[in-house]
Amino acid sequence: MPPAYDEEEGMGPLEKGRHRYQKKNYQGALMAFTEAVKISTGHLLLTALDHRAATFEKLDQLQSALKDAKEMLELKPELSKGYLRCGKVLQLKGEHQLALKIYERGLRKVKVDTDKDRVTLQAMFNKLQKSQAPSKTLDPLSYLPFELAEMIAHQLSIRERMICLTVSKSWKRVLESSHKLWTTLDTIDTRKQISRKALRAYLRRSNCTLDEANIRNGTLAAAKLQYLTRTCTKLQRLTIYGNNTIGETLISALPMAKSLQYLNLCGCEISFRAVLEALRQVQASIVEAKFLNVSCLSSDSACMWPRLENLRTLHVRRLHYIGIPLNNLFESIPNIQTLALQGFGLQDAAPLDLSELKSLKDIELKDCDLTRLPLLPSTLRSLSLDENLRLSNQKDDTILLPLLESFNCESTGLTEGLVVSMVKNTSNLKYLLIGSRLVGDYAAAHHDFPSCDSIEELHVSFLQYDEQNFINIVKKCPNLETLDISYTKITGVAVKQFVDQGIKWLDLRGCGKVSPDAVEYARGKGVNVTFNFAGDRRSTFRDRYE
């Protein structure tokens, strides 16, 4: 008759067994676990068998423990628990090679990331393999804890991880044991089409938790890209590289990318109509979109942009001569924060009105045929208007942007007076790019230019100031670190002044009056200098636009 256990009142057989096992009453625990085995099914039966096998081990009844372990394998061959118990019992019996085979079989049968005990199974296999052949084993992954091996693998590129899969079976097992290593698909270095089989194998390693894909255009056919977006429901980032045209392949895959937030086409040519359709397919989720080679036709002038409530960043760059139509773009992106447009046709006489974009922080309008200063929201931190050759300002035009940190008006017709006024009205300005401007009167700039402690980087290339004017302006920027003064008439006198002031980076390309001795002086003081000698001259500023 079993002894009375008053403190076990209300406990089931499993709880009683655990309680007695902790008290080292192994005979009593065996009776309780045997009762649990008789009345349990499924996972509870697996647990009861595991506990009874552990109790048999304590009682040195290893054959009975092995019998329970085998029954566990028959009951749940897809879980690690039976392989772990069977391997342990076999090791206690001294049958280490057989235990190693059991662990190896378990690693084949138990799928990655379906069972939390699989990591322990891998660790036990590595430990036993190492102990059985210490003099022959040179595989470093067999000596490392799994977590450390995973950390090392994270430092490798995707291509390097793929190469490591082919080193040995043990490396393949370790690398495939963590789906975290495979949540990014990268085919940038791939030259050939990826087969459907290879794609499936990769997605299986990630347990279909892929959240980022960097694709070389042409390596995934339309059907495979559709398979990727359909299977990987957590895909958030898609970047496509290459010089080939893309359109229908992308558009056919996007309807299934329900979680896509970032879409970037780098180098791929895409039609303007395809851009609009792509944005329409992901308009509910898209946060950032970049299309850097957009071709446009005259017939596209009436095309309208889809409503993009969640869009925060948009980059669109023209590929050919025909400008991209603006139409209803600003109304479609009410919450935009970063907007970069290049090659749009914005030559209307009325000033462009962006003042309603209240979240806008960074704006670039490059080579957009602007003729008037746009109306801007006061929230701007960065404003770039470069390469608008016909852009000029009226006498009463001002730029009142109190939060502005970066201003670029290179290759425009904006006057010295406007630049000086803008600097005076902006206390946070750090980056000022005012070179290559098509203006003729430089006389008053250095007199009116205010002291500006905040400016860290200044670009004044191609400006026709006298040397002393440059020196005076730079003196008014005591915290200046980077100075692009290329293609100007300065000499070594100015270079010495800049170096002694504390400039750390100087661009002196095209400065024909600067001697090599002045360059060496600057470099000797630790300044990073970009300079070309007499035989290495590029075209002049006038040559660039004639």
N, C-alpha and C positions, 0 to 999 in steps of 0.2 A: 504494500500500500504506500502511496506517496506520502511524504510528511506534510503536515498542515502548515500553511504559510498565511498567517493572518494578514500580513502587510500586502499580500497579493490579491486581496479581495477586490473583485471587479475587473481584474485584468484578463485579457484574452490569452490564448496559448503562446502567441509570439512575444507579448509583453512579459509573461511569466518566464519564458525561456531566456530573454535578454536579462531580466532581473537576476535570475539564478546564475547566469554566465558571469555577470559582473561580480557576484558573490563567490565565484570560483566553485560553485556547486554544479560541476559538469554533468553528473549523472541526472540530477534533477532537471537541468537545462535540456538534456537529451530527451527526456520524457516529454517535456513541454513542446519542444520543436517537432517531435514525432507526431504529437497530436495535431500541431498546426499543419504539418504536411498532409495529414489525412483529410482535413476539412477545407484546404485552400485550393485556389485555382489561379491561373494567370500569373501576374507579377507577384502576388502574395505567396504563391507556391514557390516561385523562384527565390524569393527572400527566405522562406522557411527552409528550403533545401540548402541554401548558402550558409545559413546559421547552423543547421545541423551538421553540415560538413566541417565547419569550423570547430564545433564541439567534438566531433570524432577525432579531429587533429589533436585536440587537447588530451583526449583519452588514448592517444596513440593507436587509434583504430583507422589506419591510413587507407586500407582497402575499402572500408565502408565510406570513408570520406570521398574517395575516388569515384565510387559508385554514384553518390549524390551529385558530384561534379559532372559526371557524364549525363545524368538525368537532366541537369540544368542546361547542358548543351543541346540536348534533344528538344527541350521545352522552348528555349529562346536562343536559337543559333545566331540571331542578328544582334544580340547584345554581348557586351564585353564580360559581364559578370561570370559566366560559366567558364570562359577561357582563363580568366584570372584565377578562379578557384582550382580548376584542373591543373594549371601550370604550377601553382603553389604546392599542391599535394604531390605531384610528380617530383618536384625538387626535394621535398621532405623524404621521398622514397629513394632519392639518389639518382633518379632517371632524368638527368639534366638535358640531354639531347632531345628526348621526347617532349619535355616541357617547352623547349625552344621551338619545336615544331608546332605545338599547340598554340603558343603565342603568335607565331607567324601565320597560322591558319586563321586565328581570330582577327589579325590585322587585314587579312584578305576579305573576310566575311562581314566585318562590322564597317558600315559606311562612315565616311568622314563626317564629323559634326552631327551625327544622329544619336550619339551616346557619349555622355560626359566622361565615362570610364575608359574611353578609347585612348586618351592621353596617357593614363596610367598603364594601359596595356602596352603601348609603344615604349614607355619608360622601362617596364619590366623586361620586355624583349631586348632592349639595348643593354640593360644591366647584365642579363644572363649571357647574352652573346659576348660581351666584353670579358666576363669572368671565365668563359669556356675557352677563349683563344686570345689571352692577353699578349702573347708574343707575336701573333700573326696579324692582329687587327691594327690597322693604321688609320681607320676611318674616324676622323675627329667627331663626327656627329654621334657616334656610339658612346663617346665619353661625356658628352654634354647633356645637362638637363634639357628637356624638351623646350622649356620656356626660353632658355638662353639660345638654343639653336634657332628658335623662331625669331628672336630679336636680331640675330646675325643675318638671317635670311631677309628680314625687312630692309636691311641696308643695301641689298642687291637690287639691281634694275630687274624689270620683268624679263628681259632677254637673258640676263645672267641666271635667273631662277629657272628658266626653261632649260638652259644648258645643264644646270645642276641635276635636273630630273634624270638625265641620261648617264650620270656618273656611276650609280649603282642602285640596286634594289632598295637598300637601306636608306639612301639619300632620297629616293623617290617616295618611300613610305613616310619619312619625316616631313618632307616638304608638302606632301598631299594631306597630312594630318591637320593642317591649319588652313581653314578657308580664308582667314584674314590675309594670307599671302597672295590671294588670287582675286581680290575685289577690284583690281584695275586690269583691263585688257589693253595691251600696247602692241600695235603692229607697225610702228613707225619704221623699224629696221627690217621689216619683212619685204622681200622683193616679189614674191609669188602669191598667188591666190591661196587663201587659207581654206582647207577642206572642211566640209560639214562635220566630219568625224573629229578633226582636231578642235574645232570650235566647241563641239559638245563636250569633249574631254576637259577643256579649259573651264567651261561653265560648271561642269560637275565638281571640279576642284573647289570652286568658289561657293558651292551649294546654291548656285543661282542668286548669290547676294552681290553680284557685280554692281558697283555704283559709279564707275568711271570707265570710259572707253576712249582711247587715243588711236585713231584708225588712219592708216595710210590709204589714201584714195586708190581704189582698184584692188585692194587685198580682200575685201568682202563684197561679194555680189549682192544684188538687191534682196534675194531670198534669204541670204545668210544674215544680212543686217536686220531684216524683218524678224528672223528667228531670235536674234540677240535682243531686240527691243521687246519682243513678246515674252521671252523667257525670263529676262532680268527685270522684274517689276520695280526694283529699287534703283535703276539706272538714273543718275542725276546729272552727270557730265558727259557730253559727247563732243569730241574734237576730231576733225577730219583734216588731214594734211595732204599736200600734193599739188601738182600743177594741172591736173586734168579737170575737165568739166564735170560738175555733179548737179543733179537736179531730181529726176524721177526716182533714182535709187534712194535718196534721202527722204523725199516726200512720202514715198510708200512705206517707210519704216516708222515715221514719226507718230502716226495715230496711235500706235501701241505703246509709245514712251510716255506713260501717264505721269511719271514722276520727274521728267526731265526739266532741269532748272537752268542748265548752262549749255549753250550750243555755240560752237566756235568753228568756223571754216577758215583755215589758214592756208592761203595759196590756191585753193580750189576756185575755179571760175564758176559762178552761178548767176543765172539770169535774175533780173529784178522781180519778175513775176514768180519765180521759184522761191525767192526770199520771202515774199508776201505770203505764199501758200505755206511755207515751212513755219512761219510765225503763227499763222492761223491754226495750224495743226496742234501747236503746243501753247496756245495763248493762255490757257488756264493755269499753267505751272511755270512758264519761262520767267527767269529772273535776270539772266544775262545772255546776250546774243551778240556775236561778232561775225560779220560777213565782209571779208577784206578784199574781194575781187568780184565786184558786181558789174555785170554787163547790162546795158539798158538800150532799149530801142525807142525811136520816136513815138511809136504806137503805145508805149507804156505810160504816156503822160497823164492819162486819166485814172490810172490804177490807184486804189485806195488802201491805206494801211489798216490792219485789223486792230481792234481794241486790245491793249496790252496793259491791264491794270497792275499786274505784279512785276512788270519789267523795271529793273533798276539801272541796268547798264546796256547801252546799245552802241556798237561801232559798225559803221557802214562806209565802205570805200569804193569809189568808182574805178573800173578797170579801163574802159575805153573813153572816147571823146564825149559822147552824149551824156549830159548831166542827168543825175537821178532826180526825179520829181519829189518835191516836199509834200505837196497836197495836204492831207489831214494828219501828218505825222505827230505834231505837237499835241493835238487833241487826243491822239490815241495812246499817249504815254504820260498820263497825268502824274505818275509817281516816280518818274525817271530821276536818277541821281547823277549818272555819268553818261554824257552824250558826245560821241565823236563822229562827225560827218565829214567826208572828204569827197569832193567832186560832185556836189549837188549844184543844181542850177538855181542860185538864190539872188539873181541880179535885178530883182524888182526894185523900182524906185523907192517904195515905202520901206522904212526900216523893219527888219525882221523882229517879230515880237515873241520873246521867250519869257516874258515877265510873269506869265501865269503858271510856269513850272516851278512851284514853290519848294519842291524838294531838290531841285537841281544844284549840284555842288561843283561839277567839273564839266566844262563845255569846250569842244574843239570844233571849229568850223574852218577847215583847211581847203584851199583851192576851190572855193564855192562861188566865185564871181561876185562876192559882196562888194557893194559900192557905198553903203552907209553902215554906221555902227548899229548893231542890233540893240533892242531893248532887253535888258537883262534883269533877272531876279537878284535881290540883295544877298541871297544865300550863297553865291558863288565863291569857291575857294581857288578855282583854276580857270583861266580864260586864255584860249589859244585861237588867234585869228590869222595865222601865218599863211603866206602864199596867196593872199587875195590882193593881186597887184593893183586893182582899181579901187580898193578901199581907201577912202579918205574921210576926214571929219570936217564938220562945219565949225565955225568959230565958237558957237555956243555949246558944242558937244562936250560932255564930261562923262567920266566913268566913276561912279560912286558905289564902290563895292567894299564895304568895311572889313569883310572876312577874307578878301582875296590874298592868296599866298603865292600864286604863280601867274605871270602875264607874258604872253608871247604875241608880238605884232611884227615879227620879221617878215620881210618881203611884202610890205604893205605901204600905203601912202599916208599913214597916220603921222601927224606932225609932232615936232619936239614939244610944242606947248601942251598937247594932249598927254604925252608921256609924263612930262613934269607934273602936270595937274593930277594925274592918276597916282603917281608916287606920293605926292603930298597928302592925298586923301586916303591912303591905305597904310595902316600901321603894321600889318602882319606880313607884308610882302617879303618873300624869300628868294624867288626865282624871277629874274627880269631878263627877257630876251627881246632886244630892240634893234638888232642888226639888220643890214641889207634893206633898209627902207628907202623908198623912192621919193625922197624929199630933198630940197635944194638948200634950205636955210638952216645951218647948224649953229649959227653964231651965238644965239642966246641960251642954248641948252645948259652949258656948264655953269653959267651964272645963276640960273634959276633952280638948278637941280638941288633938291633938299638933302640934308643929312638923313641917312637911312640906316639905322643900326641893324635892322632886321634882314637886309639883303645878304644872302650867302652865295648866290650865283648870278653872274652878269654876262650877257652875250651882246657884244657891240661890233661884230664882224662887218667889214666892208663900209663902215661909216667913215665919212671924210673929215672927221675932227682933226684939229691940230694935236700934236703930241701933248702939249700942256693941258689942253681941254680934257683929254683922257685921264691924265694924272689927277686933275682937280676932281673929276667925277668919282674916280676910284677912291680918292681920299675921303669922300663923303660917305663911303660904305666901309666903316672900320672893321666889320665882321665878315667881309667878303673872303671866300675861300676858293672859288672857281671863277676864272675869267677867260672868256673867249674873245680875243681881240685880233683874230686872224684877218689878213688882207687889209691892214691899215698901215698908216705911215709912221708908226712909232719906231723908236731906235732903242739902243741898249740903255739909254738914260731912263726911259719909262720902265723897262724890264727891271732894272735895279730898284727903282722906286716901289714897284709892285711886290718884288721879293721881300724887300725890307719891311713892307707893310704887313706881310704875313700870308700872302696868297699861296695856296698849296697846289693849284693846278692852273697851268697857262697854255692856251692854244695860240701859237705864234705862226701858224702856217701862212705862207704868203706875205709875211712881213719882211720885205726885201731889204729894209734898212737896219734890221737887227743882225748883229754879227754873231758868228759861232761862239765867240768868247763870252758874249752876254748870255747865251743859252747855257754854256758850261757853268757860268757863275750861278745861274738859277738852279741848275741841277745839283751843283755842289752844296747848295743850301737846302737840299731835300725837296725841291719843287718838282712836280711831275710836269714836264714840258713836252708839248707836241710841236714839232718844227720840221720844215723841209728846207733843204739846202738849195743853192742857186739853180741846180739842174733839175729840180723836182717841183715845178710850178704848175698849178692847175689854172683854169681859165679865170679871167678877171670877173668882177661883179657885172660889168657892162656886157661881157661876152655871154653871160648866163641868160640874159633876157633879150638879146638881139639875134 
